[in-house]
Amino acid sequence: MPCPYTGIMNDLTNTDHVFHREVGRDYPVAARASGVYIYDTAGRRYLDGAGGYFVVNIGHGVTEIGAAIADQLARFANAHTSHFTSEAEQKFADRLIALAPKGFAKVWMSTSGSAANETALKLVRHYHLVNGEPQRTRIIARWNAYHGGTIGSLSMTGQPRRRDPFEPYLLDFPHIEPPYCYRCPFNLTNPGCGIACADALEREIRRVGPQYVAAFIVEPVSGGPLGALVPPAEYLPRIREICDRHGILMIVDEIITAAGRTGRNFGVDHWGVVPDIITAAKGIGGGYLPIGAVIVHHRVYDAFERKGQSFRHGETFAGHSVVAAAGLATLEYLERHDLIRRAAEMGAVLGARLKTLAALPLVGDVRGLGLLWGLELVRDKATKAPFPRALNVSDMVARECANRGLLVVPGVGAVDGIDGDTVSLAPPYIITRAEIAELVTILGQAIEAVAQKLGA
Ligand SMILES: Cc1ncc(COP(=O)(O)O)c(C=O)c1O
């Protein structure tokens, strides 16, 4: 039949005008969501074990957030930040500063995780300019980290699969190995390894020349293909010490870990580390509206204030009053219901249950913190040999899960940017013990079904 809009003769699926993430895939149509579940128009129910994509923390369908959005809309939606601030923006910033480690002074609002990291990239450059060190332009990042899809944030991203098509556009930023204890890149074992992965930063700084390095960016607990990689206890403190020694700013990407995902306010709180800049997004708005924030330590802000210089950057919708109202309502809801403590409590329950899956074929490692967990899937548990990329084993598991009513995050390229399959979980903090049992049961069944298909 011809498409009613274009008149082009198409089959039915091609009358869909959405440029979907995956070409040729038929997506279910979401109809409504409540608590930890999303329902599609065919009446199927999905347990949101992915939290959207490391986002949904207070749960789906919380009416208070809708009410806060409606209330702000009724007063005003758009009073641009070049002319005004708003009560919602002020109060949201107050809340974020109250959650952040001591010494953080200001919040620069943004619109997404990528935009927050792009903002941080420009902020560190501007900071060094203001400080009279214009030669500090290089940002060191880590292989396999994900920092976003815009050109600056993609330049810091260390995933070859995401970088490859755009390599000619990317900034020349060095990358070091992550603290990947399951496959230590230095063939060492923790404890006793001397945290060679942190010393890799020291070596890279010397290689580049400390006087040229502006910042190091690091996720406290990695999501993406690395599947909830938790660093050894000494890693982040050592990184802080190396950055300090060389006058380099430490940016911590808390896009997925902010607002309690790991069971503490921010991921860095587990190690008592105070960075110079924290980027946040996703959960600070509960998933209700697109949001981002750059939380700035007074050390950085004071440099601008001392010189009477403003940060030359801006986004039309950063600081939007309705977004800020949704963020404020989310942070208030987290506090009112003590949900960060609950994330720690339910995280321990989820972690203990997931560890029982280590007995299944394919499951090489189970790791995580709070309500952020990852499973690494391997062809051979003894040698840790990964599956060939072409098999797309993490996608196979994700599809088997979805067919059984569970959403997870598949990850690829953990080992070397190409091979290595992971499945990550980041359910809402309101998840109950019974729902955790359901999640782990379905995940186990899906893994067994894939193992059977692969003859593993
Ligand atoms: C650690 C991390 N940083 C940055 C981003 C980019 O955030 P966004 O997709 O909101 O642009 C993501 C997204 O998944 C992320 O996981």
The ligand as a Tripos MOL2 file, in Angstrom:
@<TRIPOS>MOLECULE
LIG
   16    16     1     0     0
SMALL
NO_CHARGES

@<TRIPOS>ATOM
      1 C1         29.0210    7.3440   31.6720 C.3       1 LIG1
      2 C2         28.2200    8.0790   30.6410 C.ar      1 LIG1
      3 N1         28.5940    9.3170   30.2930 N.ar      1 LIG1
      4 C3         27.9010   10.0270   29.3720 C.ar      1 LIG1
      5 C4         26.7930    9.5060   28.7490 C.ar      1 LIG1
      6 C5         26.0420   10.3020   27.7100 C.3       1 LIG1
      7 O1         24.8190   10.7070   28.2230 O.3       1 LIG1
      8 P1         23.6080   11.0960   27.2330 P.3       1 LIG1
      9 O2         23.2160    9.8750   26.5080 O.co2     1 LIG1
     10 O3         22.5550   11.6370   28.1780 O.co2     1 LIG1
     11 O4         24.1060   12.1470   26.3120 O.co2     1 LIG1
     12 C6         26.3670    8.2120   29.0730 C.ar      1 LIG1
     13 C7         25.1850    7.6020   28.4120 C.2       1 LIG1
     14 O5         24.8960    6.4480   28.5100 O.2       1 LIG1
     15 C8         27.1060    7.4800   30.0480 C.ar      1 LIG1
     16 O6         26.7510    6.2280   30.3800 O.3       1 LIG1
@<TRIPOS>BOND
     1     1     2 1
     2     2     3 ar
     3     2    15 ar
     4     3     4 ar
     5     4     5 ar
     6     5     6 1
     7     5    12 ar
     8     6     7 1
     9     7     8 1
    10     8     9 2
    11     8    10 1
    12     8    11 1
    13    12    13 1
    14    12    15 ar
    15    13    14 2
    16    15    16 1
@<TRIPOS>SUBSTRUCTURE
     1 LIG1         1 GROUP 0 **** ****
